Amino acid sequence: MKVLVAVFILCVPLMAQSQTPKVLAACGDANVDLSVDLDKKTHDMAAPQPDQAVVYFIQETGLTINIAYPTTKVGLDGKWIGANKKNSYFSFNVAPGEHHLCVAIQSSIVHEDGELLHFTAEAGKAYYFRTRILWGKDVPQYLNVSPVDSDEAGYLIQSYPLARLHVAQRRAPAPGRTN
């Protein structure tokens, strides 16, 4: 019986490692800051390539007036692929299959919150996700990510500027912070 318990205790960490979900690797390097420029002239909705899917990320800040708007980074399968700031959007193409997304607030002023989600892309289709940074009386901010209807996405894309990834800067790791 003691041998069985010892084997079980030794195997628990291995079982936990084998069951670690891929989503833990959805984000990019935690020590990279992204910067965006907003292109107010561009409001295009790209048609999906026949062999790929197109994914849109739209950030909506609502009617709240803030001193500063944090940047929202978007990671796909372990790499940062874009970012939004204020009301804005960007898109990217992906191969068909399952993908893991990470959305994280990048800020030196507010709490750096994050969300994880996954989706399965089909070739020739478009996917729309909306990020909202919600402000409240008791909670300074809360990041929310959700799929959005194509009609609503089209309206928001026509209303908001395109976020163009401008600079990726490396920052010193915070104490105790890892990827």
Secondary structure, DSSP 8 states (H G I E B T S, - for coil): -HHHHHHHHHHHHHHHHHT--GGGG-S--TTEEEEEEEETT--------TTSEEEEEEEE-TT---S---EEEEEETTEEEEEE-SSEEEEEEE-SEEEEEEEEEE-SSS---EEEEEEEE-TT-EEEEEEEEE--SS-S-EEEEEE--HHHHHHHHHHS-EEEEEEEEE----TT---
